[in-house]
Amino acid sequence: MNIKPEVKKGIEAICDSYANEPSPLMMILSAIQKKYGYIPLEVQEVVSEKTGIPVAEIYGVVTFYSFFSLNPKGKYVLGICLGTACYVKNSQQVVDKFSSMLGIEPGQTTEDGLFTIEAIRCIGACALAPAMSINGKVYPKVTPDQVGKIIEEYRKLGAEA
């Protein structure tokens, strides 16, 4: 994949805006993630060229922190909690049901670009276990039986947009 010239200029501008920071990498990557939605290897190479930080170090940061992504995410990011409280209340079955119905595994995005499944460690809603979030909206006490309804609700929203 080649980066479009205007995207490369945008990435370079982001890098330049943090040039005077002592440790700019996290700020640069956060700004790129916010603006473009993901940070593929080609983008990491541009950041490396501009900052002098080795690509291996940049890749290590991008893959270590879960809020950075190497791939584009769907319009609706389904964050299903697998933290202890949710896991003991069968959140893995919720993940499995979403995977089965959407035909993707956690970390993947549907071909239509509508859904990304993310298995996350804790969303801070332990009293609502098993919990999940969709683009920040928390769903409490989710069961596998609710998955089809949730998918349909968001498919309708996606069709209307």
Summary of the structure (lengths in Angstrom):
residues: 161
radius of gyration: 18.0
end to end distance: 28.0
largest distance: 52.6
contacts: 453
relative contact order: 0.12
helix: 52%
strand: 12%
